[in-house]
Amino acid sequence: MTDRALIETFTRAVLADEPSALIPHFFAHDIAPPIFRWNPQIGSLVEAPLKVLFRWWREQRVAGGIPSVDAVDPLALKEALGYLMILDVLEDGWDFRYRLYGSEIAQHAKRDYTGQRTSELKVVSLIPTFYIACYRAVLVRPEPLMTRNEPPTDVATTTWTRLVLPLADGSGRIVRFLVGNVPGTWRQPTKGESRS
């Protein structure tokens, strides 16, 4: 699933803030291209769980730095837990492990990826490639990144809206991501392998 050349192409587009660079790739696969925005304003986040996560992340910043992995408090994030993913950075950002895959996300994706690596996902869509590229971009540019995409029709939602928030270790290195992932309108999925 890990086409590194394509991941790098997508990563460069995200870092350059050029969503139009993604259009040919997604149209070639009959998929609506995703949108993304660096440093969204909290008022632009419609989804309540994403607002909870963003407020928490901003409150945890010390002197403009990146919040620590040790600061994550499930009680402080309880209103967003079902929509929360926590990913560990592996292999210099070429792979990621789902430490947590929220129950609401799993319900719509029809699969719980907790404990799995992104390289182990059996998917054929460009969307996971885009997600990996977003995580890699946030490693380079450690700022909040909001994305919105339409998943394949075998997923039980019309859209996914994500907020990727970096977390650092004691040395300031990004080692984990706190990701809010909120589904749009519920829909009956078509048969096939589930992908988010």
Buried (B, 14 or more C-beta within 10 A) or exposed (E): BBEEEBBEBBBBBBBEEEBEBBEEBBEEEEBEBBEBBBEBEEEEBEBEBBBBBBBBBEEBEEEEEBBBBEBBEEEBBEEBBBBBBBBBBBEEBBBBBBBBBBEBBBBBBBBBBBEBBBBEBEBEBBBBBBBBBBBBBBBEBBEBBBBBBBBBEBBBBEBBBBBBBBBBBEEEEBBBBBBBBBBBEEBEBEEEEBBB
